[in-house]
């Protein structure tokens, strides 16, 4: 299992990370990409902001709108991530 973490962006309603991560896959048919969003608050611990889990075998190259789900698994109506996927 590989884990990567982006840098923290403070006080920004529309954050842009512009970071790239490589994940070598040995068995792509079984691989999952789990994405978790956390709110970094100076006064409290990091709060859960949303998550999603994507099967690597179903990802396609290009820009994708990725939905986020709450801790119960319910989809947020207006929270998504714009992500770009590339495969070699």
C-alpha angles and dihedrals in degrees: 000000000000123000128195129181130200124222118268118261113200130210099355124131092196106036121188117195102180090194126142128211130189120211115186109211123208096180107021092177090067100034122113128193110214116194121192126185120204131185112230108216121181092211100045139028118279109288124219110254104175145305145208136187119212127190106235091218091063097048118107129200117263139045116330135184105229118200121222127219132204125239091275093053096255115142117244109236098216107019119094139145124230106219136172121218126197128181129197 
